[in-house]
Amino acid sequence: MNPNLTPIYRMKFIPAHLVTDYMEYTDGTAEIKTFEYLRPISFATGSQSFQSTSKPSKAGQLFSSTISTTLREAIGYIGPVIVLIQLCDGKILVFGNPDIPIYFNHSHTDQSRAFQVDYDSDKPLLQLKNTDLFND
């Protein structure tokens, strides 16, 4: 295994239009409120990885994060979303926000369901502050 890749424990998402409140804090966390439960993303065990890197850019730092996995079942939603991943170390990271959401990139064949999320930002990924939202 590549030492720069971190295993993912669980993944969930929420359509961006269902977020009722989103707040970022200076301590590197974000709080999300929604009137609906997060939707799980079912992936094949052992196929998932997360990588985050940073590099200098003209505007400061550019943070690039990638999730790669193989899905167990298709995701039935194609609109803008916020993705949350729980790493094996317990951290819950937030990909996207209501203003700059994520769009899923996945391909399906009769043999596999490849899934990848690429996210670039001028700040590092935030940790979810209200972890009870993820654990419902």
Secondary structure in CASP SS format (residue, H / E / C, confidence):
PFRMAT SS
TARGET T0000
AUTHOR 0000-0000-0000
METHOD secondary structure of the structure
MODEL  1
M C 1.00
N C 1.00
P C 1.00
N C 1.00
L C 1.00
T E 1.00
P C 1.00
I E 1.00
Y E 1.00
R E 1.00
M E 1.00
K E 1.00
F E 1.00
I E 1.00
P E 1.00
A H 1.00
H H 1.00
L H 1.00
V E 1.00
T E 1.00
D E 1.00
Y E 1.00
M E 1.00
E E 1.00
Y C 1.00
T C 1.00
D C 1.00
G C 1.00
T E 1.00
A E 1.00
E E 1.00
I E 1.00
K E 1.00
T E 1.00
F C 1.00
E C 1.00
Y C 1.00
L C 1.00
R E 1.00
P E 1.00
I C 1.00
S C 1.00
F E 1.00
A C 1.00
T C 1.00
G C 1.00
S C 1.00
Q C 1.00
S E 1.00
F E 1.00
Q E 1.00
S E 1.00
T E 1.00
S E 1.00
K E 1.00
P E 1.00
S E 1.00
K C 1.00
A C 1.00
G E 1.00
Q E 1.00
L E 1.00
F E 1.00
S E 1.00
S E 1.00
T E 1.00
I E 1.00
S E 1.00
T E 1.00
T E 1.00
L E 1.00
R C 1.00
E C 1.00
A C 1.00
I C 1.00
G C 1.00
Y C 1.00
I C 1.00
G C 1.00
P C 1.00
V E 1.00
I E 1.00
V E 1.00
L E 1.00
I E 1.00
Q E 1.00
L E 1.00
C C 1.00
D C 1.00
G C 1.00
K C 1.00
I E 1.00
L E 1.00
V E 1.00
F E 1.00
G C 1.00
N C 1.00
P C 1.00
D C 1.00
I C 1.00
P C 1.00
I E 1.00
Y C 1.00
F C 1.00
N E 1.00
H E 1.00
S E 1.00
H E 1.00
T C 1.00
D C 1.00
Q C 1.00
S C 1.00
R E 1.00
A E 1.00
F E 1.00
Q E 1.00
V E 1.00
D E 1.00
Y E 1.00
D E 1.00
S E 1.00
D C 1.00
K C 1.00
P C 1.00
L C 1.00
L E 1.00
Q E 1.00
L E 1.00
K C 1.00
N C 1.00
T H 1.00
D H 1.00
L H 1.00
F C 1.00
N C 1.00
D C 1.00
END
